[in-house]
């Protein structure tokens, strides 16, 4: 059994690390490089960088930020936002990313998942899904930071994405993101139980209990968090220790 991964998520707008609530109401937190190094030194297993305005401009502007981070951070880095082609993916991977996370472009042209997986390996192709609950036990996939409906059922889309070659799923609950109310456990469990690839739970962590719950009840393979780390509410060492005490397979530092 592989370790439960602890993954800080850094949402980027221009040169700044930002944080929102339900992917809106953005607040500038500072230089993403400083946060990335801090999280790496504190024992993060991986990092996720998302260019949250990339869809508006039709491109990902993170290559410089990723290049700087990759010089000093020696854990896997996933980069998402505005990656629309194999060339875009190649550019980000050459900048120092280990994986690319794709949402909008994969929905617009699902074959892109296969093209990237074939070119760089399925382990480098992360399907990013922004989920909003639409009924009991049902979620719809959204794009553009939870603003645009797609009409796609999250569970069906996750399964299709994996069939097409996605090696991992970054699953964000738009309803819970930034609220500190806890993860959408039903959503995480349904997707984790349905797909044969790792699922990263994202959106809603406010306590150590939420972290444990995502892993034990949600069956997540990795847990991503932003707010609790950016605002120094909980430290990575505390998260790891809580996981260890709960009997979860976390990496020993």
C-alpha positions as CSV (number, residue, x, y, z in Angstrom):
1,X,0.0,0.0,0.0
2,X,1.4,3.4,-1.0
3,X,1.7,6.2,1.5
4,X,-1.0,8.8,2.0
5,X,0.4,11.9,0.5
6,X,0.1,15.4,2.0
7,X,0.1,18.0,-0.7
8,X,0.0,21.8,-0.2
9,X,-1.9,23.6,-3.0
10,X,-0.8,27.0,-4.2
11,X,-3.3,28.9,-6.3
12,X,-1.5,31.6,-8.3
13,X,-2.7,34.8,-9.9
14,X,0.0,36.7,-11.8
15,X,3.1,36.7,-9.6
16,X,1.2,36.1,-6.3
17,X,0.0,33.3,-4.2
18,X,-3.7,33.9,-3.5
19,X,-6.5,32.3,-1.5
20,X,-10.2,32.4,-2.1
21,X,-13.4,31.0,-0.8
22,X,-15.3,28.7,-3.2
23,X,-12.7,29.8,-5.7
24,X,-13.8,33.4,-5.5
25,X,-13.1,36.5,-3.3
26,X,-9.3,36.2,-3.8
27,X,-6.8,37.5,-1.3
28,X,-3.1,38.0,-2.0
29,X,-0.9,35.9,0.3
30,X,2.5,36.7,-1.0
31,X,5.4,35.2,-3.0
32,X,4.6,31.6,-4.0
33,X,8.3,30.8,-4.0
34,X,8.7,31.5,-0.3
35,X,5.6,29.4,0.5
36,X,6.8,26.5,-1.7
37,X,10.2,26.4,-0.1
38,X,8.6,26.6,3.4
39,X,6.3,23.7,2.7
40,X,9.1,21.6,1.1
41,X,11.3,22.1,4.2
42,X,8.4,21.3,6.4
43,X,8.0,17.9,4.8
44,X,5.3,18.2,2.1
45,X,5.2,15.1,-0.1
46,X,4.3,17.0,-3.3
47,X,3.2,20.5,-4.3
48,X,0.3,21.6,-6.6
49,X,0.5,25.0,-8.4
50,X,-2.7,26.2,-10.2
51,X,-2.8,29.3,-12.4
52,X,-6.3,30.3,-11.5
53,X,-6.7,33.0,-14.2
54,X,-5.1,31.0,-17.0
55,X,-8.4,30.1,-18.6
56,X,-9.2,33.8,-19.1
57,X,-5.9,34.5,-20.9
58,X,-5.7,31.1,-22.7
59,X,-2.3,30.3,-21.4
60,X,-0.4,29.1,-18.3
61,X,1.9,31.8,-16.9
62,X,3.6,29.6,-14.3
63,X,6.7,28.5,-16.1
64,X,9.0,31.1,-14.3
65,X,7.4,30.4,-10.9
66,X,7.8,26.6,-11.5
67,X,11.4,27.0,-12.7
68,X,12.3,28.9,-9.6
69,X,10.6,26.4,-7.3
70,X,12.1,23.3,-9.0
71,X,15.6,24.7,-8.4
72,X,15.0,24.5,-4.6
73,X,12.2,22.0,-4.1
74,X,12.9,18.3,-4.6
75,X,9.5,16.7,-4.4
76,X,7.0,16.2,-7.3
77,X,5.3,19.3,-8.6
78,X,1.9,19.3,-10.3
79,X,1.0,22.3,-12.4
80,X,-2.5,23.2,-13.7
81,X,-4.4,26.0,-15.3
82,X,-4.5,26.9,-19.0
83,X,-2.7,23.9,-20.4
84,X,-4.5,23.3,-23.7
85,X,-2.1,21.2,-25.8
86,X,0.8,18.7,-25.8
87,X,3.1,21.7,-26.5
88,X,1.8,23.5,-23.4
89,X,2.3,20.4,-21.3
90,X,5.8,19.9,-22.7
91,X,6.7,23.6,-21.8
92,X,5.5,23.2,-18.2
93,X,7.2,19.8,-17.7
94,X,10.4,21.3,-19.2
95,X,10.1,24.1,-16.7
96,X,10.4,21.6,-13.9
97,X,6.9,20.2,-13.2
98,X,6.5,16.5,-12.9
99,X,2.8,16.4,-13.8
100,X,0.3,18.6,-15.5
101,X,-3.3,18.9,-14.2
102,X,-5.9,19.6,-16.9
103,X,-9.6,20.5,-16.6
104,X,-11.1,22.9,-19.1
105,X,-9.1,21.7,-22.1
106,X,-9.8,18.0,-21.3
107,X,-13.5,18.7,-21.2
108,X,-13.3,20.6,-24.5
109,X,-11.3,17.9,-26.2
110,X,-11.0,14.7,-24.2
111,X,-8.4,13.2,-26.7
112,X,-5.9,15.6,-25.1
113,X,-5.8,13.3,-22.1
114,X,-4.7,10.4,-24.3
115,X,-2.2,12.6,-26.2
116,X,-0.5,13.8,-23.1
117,X,-0.5,10.3,-21.4
118,X,1.0,8.8,-24.5
119,X,3.7,11.4,-24.9
120,X,4.8,11.8,-21.2
121,X,3.3,8.8,-19.4
122,X,0.0,8.5,-17.6
123,X,1.7,9.4,-14.3
124,X,2.2,12.9,-15.7
125,X,-1.4,13.4,-16.7
126,X,-3.6,14.5,-13.8
127,X,-7.3,15.1,-14.6
128,X,-8.4,18.1,-12.5
129,X,-12.2,18.0,-11.7
130,X,-14.0,20.9,-10.1
131,X,-17.2,19.4,-8.6
132,X,-20.4,21.1,-7.5
133,X,-23.2,19.1,-5.9
134,X,-26.4,19.2,-8.0
135,X,-28.5,16.6,-6.1
136,X,-28.1,14.0,-3.3
137,X,-25.1,11.8,-4.3
138,X,-24.7,13.7,-7.7
139,X,-22.1,16.2,-8.7
140,X,-21.5,18.2,-11.9
141,X,-18.1,19.0,-13.3
142,X,-17.3,22.7,-13.7
143,X,-14.6,24.7,-15.4
144,X,-13.1,28.2,-14.9
145,X,-12.8,28.0,-11.1
146,X,-16.3,26.7,-10.6
147,X,-18.0,29.3,-12.8
148,X,-18.9,27.3,-16.0
149,X,-21.2,24.3,-16.1
150,X,-20.3,21.4,-18.3
151,X,-23.3,19.1,-17.9
152,X,-20.9,16.3,-17.2
153,X,-21.5,13.9,-14.3
154,X,-18.4,13.9,-12.1
155,X,-18.3,10.2,-11.6
156,X,-18.8,9.4,-15.3
157,X,-16.2,12.0,-16.3
158,X,-13.7,10.6,-13.8
159,X,-14.1,7.1,-15.2
160,X,-13.9,8.3,-18.8
161,X,-10.8,10.4,-18.0
162,X,-9.0,7.3,-16.6
163,X,-10.0,5.2,-19.6
164,X,-8.5,7.9,-21.8
165,X,-5.2,7.8,-19.9
166,X,-5.3,10.0,-16.8
167,X,-3.0,8.6,-14.1
168,X,-4.4,10.6,-11.2
169,X,-7.4,12.7,-10.3
170,X,-7.3,16.1,-8.5
171,X,-10.8,16.3,-7.1
172,X,-11.9,19.7,-5.8
173,X,-15.2,20.4,-4.1
174,X,-16.1,23.9,-5.2
175,X,-18.8,23.9,-2.5
176,X,-16.3,23.3,0.3
177,X,-13.2,25.0,-1.1
178,X,-11.9,27.7,1.3
179,X,-14.8,27.2,3.8
180,X,-12.8,25.1,6.4
181,X,-16.0,23.0,6.8
182,X,-14.4,19.8,5.8
183,X,-14.1,17.7,2.7
184,X,-17.1,16.4,0.7
185,X,-16.6,12.9,1.9
186,X,-19.3,11.3,-0.2
187,X,-17.8,12.9,-3.3
188,X,-14.3,11.7,-2.5
189,X,-15.5,8.2,-1.6
190,X,-17.6,7.7,-4.7
191,X,-14.8,8.8,-7.1
192,X,-12.0,7.0,-5.1
193,X,-14.0,3.7,-5.0
194,X,-14.8,4.0,-8.8
195,X,-11.5,4.7,-10.3
196,X,-8.3,2.5,-10.3
197,X,-5.9,5.6,-10.1
198,X,-5.0,7.8,-7.1
199,X,-7.4,10.5,-6.1
200,X,-6.3,13.8,-4.4
201,X,-9.0,15.2,-2.2
202,X,-9.0,19.1,-2.3
203,X,-11.3,21.7,-0.9
204,X,-12.5,22.3,2.6
205,X,-9.8,21.2,5.1
206,X,-10.2,23.1,8.4
207,X,-9.0,20.7,11.0
208,X,-6.8,17.6,11.6
209,X,-10.0,15.6,11.8
210,X,-11.0,16.6,8.3
211,X,-7.6,15.2,7.0
212,X,-8.1,11.9,8.8
213,X,-11.7,11.7,7.5
214,X,-10.7,12.3,3.9
215,X,-8.3,9.3,4.1
216,X,-10.3,6.9,6.2
217,X,-13.9,7.6,5.1
218,X,-13.2,9.2,1.8
219,X,-10.6,6.6,0.8
220,X,-8.4,9.4,-0.7
221,X,-4.9,8.5,-1.8
222,X,-3.7,12.1,-1.1
223,X,-5.0,15.1,0.6
224,X,-4.5,18.7,-0.6
225,X,-4.8,21.7,1.6
226,X,-4.2,25.5,1.3
227,X,-6.0,27.7,3.7
228,X,-4.9,26.0,6.9
229,X,-1.3,26.1,5.8
230,X,-1.2,29.6,4.2
231,X,-2.7,31.1,7.4
232,X,-0.6,29.0,9.7
233,X,-3.6,27.5,11.3
234,X,-2.1,24.0,11.1
235,X,1.5,22.9,10.3
236,X,2.5,20.1,8.0
237,X,4.3,18.3,10.9
238,X,1.0,18.4,12.9
239,X,-0.9,16.9,9.9
240,X,1.7,14.2,9.4
241,X,1.8,13.3,13.1
242,X,-2.1,13.2,13.3
243,X,-2.0,10.8,10.3
244,X,0.6,8.6,12.0
245,X,-1.4,8.5,15.3
246,X,-4.5,7.6,13.4
247,X,-2.6,4.6,11.9
248,X,-2.5,6.0,8.4
249,X,0.5,5.2,6.1
250,X,2.2,8.6,6.0
251,X,5.8,9.1,5.0
252,X,8.2,9.1,7.9
253,X,10.5,12.1,7.8
